[in-house]
Amino acid sequence: MSDQSPVVRDQSPVSSSPKRRRWRVSRRGFLIGAGVTGVGLALGVTLGKPFVHLKVAEMLDSGGAPGGGYDTSPWAWFEVLEDSRIRLFVPKVEMGQGVHTSLAQVAVEELGIAWDDLDVMQATTHVGPADDFGTAGSTSVSGTYASIRQTAATLREMLRAAAAEQLGQPLENIEIDGRGFAVAGAADQRIDLYPLVASKRDWDVPEDPPALKAVSDFTVIGQPLPRKDIPAKVTGQAIYGYDMR
C-alpha cells in the first residue's frame, strides 16, 4: 500500500474573510476538511511517511495543532466543476514533456469518464502546497502513478455511492454515464456530477479501498490521445515563468 493517503475536502460557500482550513480524522485515518471556499467536493492526496501522517492525525483528533511544519494540505487533488467536468490539480510542471497528459491518462483510466471531461491545471502555492521535490529526473509519473490512481478510484466510488443514494438504487445498478451516473438499462434515471456533489455534505471515503482496474482492462493508459497542454499553447493562453512582470 502506498504511504500517500487520500484526503477529502468539503467546500463551503465563499466568505469575505478567509478562514483557516480545519481538518478532522476519519475512522480510516483520512483527513476530512471543511470551511474552504466554493461548493461541492474535492478529493486530494498528501505526501509523507505513514509515521508523520499518524502523528498529525493524532494531534488533530485530540484537538491540538500540528507542529514542526507538517503540511496536511492536499498535494494533488480532483475537483468537480459546475459543468460536471472534473479538474485535476497537480504540482508537476508541464515543460513540453507531456506530464499533464500522462497524469490525466492515469486519472481518467480509474474515473471512467471521457478524455475531454478531465482538465489538468498547474497547482500553485496560492491554491496548494509547493512541490518540494520539483519536476525532474523523469519521476513525475513514476512518483505519482499509484497515488493518483488510488485517489481517482476513491473519488469514483464516493460519487457512485452518492448517486446510488440519490437515485434510490443498489450500488451495483449504478454506472458512469457521460458527466454523471445513471441506472443501468435506464439512462433517463440519472444525475450529473455537479448537482450530486452540490447536494451532499457528509462525505467520507469508502470503508474498504476501491479495487483498481486490471492492466489487461486498460483503455486509456498507454494509448495515443490529444495532449492536454496543446490548446492553451497554440492559443497563447499558457503562462510561463518569463511572463512575469
N, C-alpha and C positions, 0 to 999 in steps of 0.2 A: 504493500500500500504506500502511496506517495506521502511525504511529510508536508504536503501542501493542501491545506484544509479549506473547503468551500465556506463562504461566509455570506449570509443573507442580509440584504439591506432593504428595509421598507422606506418609501419616500413619502413624506407628509407634505401638506401644502406649503407653498413658498412663504417665507417670513421676511419682513423688512430687516430684522436683525438676525444675523447668522447665529445659530445655536451650535454648541459643542455636540458632536455626534456621540450618542450614548449606545452602549452595547450590553447585551445580556448573553449568557451562555446557555445553549440548548442542551438537552439531555445527552446528545452525542458529542458535545464539546465544540459545536459550531458557534460562531459569533453572529448574533442577530441584532441588527441595529434599527433604530427609528429616529425620527426627528430631523431628517435632512430634507432638502428641497425636492419639489416635484410630486407626482402622483404615480403610483404603480409599484413595480418591483425591479430590483437589480440584484443579481447574484454574482458574487465575486470569489476570488481565491487569494489567500495570503501566502507569503513565502516565509519560511523559517523552520527551525528544527522543532520536533514534537515537544521537547522539554520546555522550550521557550513558550510555545503556544499553551502548554499545560499551565505554566506559572501565570501567564497573562489571564487565562480563563479562571484560575483560582482566585486571583485578585479581583477580577471583575465580578465574579459570583459572590464574593464576600463584601462587595460594595467599595472596595479600595480602588485606587487609581494605579494603573500600570506605570512602573518606573523604568529607569535605565534605557529609555529611548525605544522600547518595543513598539513598533508601529503595527496596529491591528487593522489598519485600513486595507481594503482590497488592493491587491497588486494589479490584477486584471479583472474585468467584470463585464457581464452582459446586462443590457437594459432593454426593456420592451418600450418601443416608441409609440407615439399617438396614432400612427398609421398601421400599427400592429406588426411592423417590421422589428427586427432585433438588431441592436448595435453592440459590437464587441469593442471594448476599450483595452488597448494593450500598450505597455510602455516601450516595447521594442520599436526601434526607428526603421522606417522604410527608406532605404537608401538606394533603391533600384534592384536589390537582391530578391525581392518578391516575398518578403517575410509576412506582410499583412495578408497576402493571398494564401500563403501556406497555412497560417494560423486560422484563417477563415475556413479553409477546407477541413481542418481538424474539427472546428466547431460545428459546421453545417452537417458533417457526417453524423454526429450524435444528435443534433437538434432535429434533424429530419425535415428541415424547411428548404425552400427553394434557394438557389445560389444568390439570386438578386434580392432576396428578403433578409440578407445579413449585410450590415455595414461594418466596416472596421475603422476605428478612429484612434489616433495617437493620444494616449493618456498623457496629461501634463501634470506638473506639480500643482496646478490650480485645481484640478479635479481628482487627483490621486497622488500617491507617493512616488518619489523618484525611483527609477530603476538603478539601484546601486551597482548592479552587475554590468550595466552597459549593453550595447549591441555590438558584438564582436565574436570572432572565433567560430563562426558557424554554429553557435549554441542556442540561437533563439528558438528554433523548432524543437531540438532535442531536449532543451531545458524546460520547455513549457508544454510539450505534447500531452503528457499524461494529465497534468492539472487542468488544461483546457478541455480535454475530452471528458474528464470526470465532472467538471463543473457544467458543461453543456448537457451531459446526460442527466445530471441532477435537476437542472432547470427544466428540461423536457418533462421529467416525471412530476415535478412540482406543478407545472402548468396543466399537465394531463389530469392529475388528480383533482385540481381545482375545476377543470372543465367537466369532469365526471360528476362532481358535486353540483355544479350549476345546472347541468342538463338532466340530472336525476337518473343517471345511468351507471351500471357497473363499470369499473375502470377498464376491464378488458374490451368493452364495447366502444371505447373512445380512441380515435385515430387522428393524426395530424391531417389537416385539410387546408391547403393554402396558408393563409396567415392566421389560422385558428385551428380549432378542433371540432370534429363532427362525430355523430354517432355512425358507426359502420353500417353501410347499407341505407342510411337515411341522411343524406347530405344537407337536407333542409333543416335538420336539427343540429345547429352548430353555434359556436360563439367565437368571435375574433379575439386575438390575444390581448389587445389593449382594454376592451371592456371587461375582460376576465380579470386582469390584474388591478384595474381601477376599482373593482367592486369587492376585492378581498383584502383584508388587512392582517390576518393572523397566519402569516406564512411560517412554515418550518420545513426543514429538509426531510426527505423520506427516512423512515426508520432504518431501512437497510440501503446500502449503496446500490444505485441502479446498475443493472447489467450493461456492459458496453457491447457494441456491435462486434461480431466476429470479423476478423480481417477478410475472410472469404466473402463477406457481405458488403464490403466497401464499394460505394458507387461514386464517391467524391474525392477521397484522399487518393493521390497519385494520378488523378485524371487531368487532362489539359482543360483549363477553364479560363474565362476572361479575367485578367488581373484586376484586383480591387483598386489599385493606385492609378491606373491609366486615365480614367475620365477626368480626375482632378488635375492631372499633369497636362493633358492636352488642352484643357480649357483655362489654364492659368490659375486655378483655384488652390493648387498645392502651395503650402507655406514652407519655406526653407530658412535655415539659420541666417543667411545673408539678406533675408527680407526684413530683418530687424532694423529699426531706426534709432 
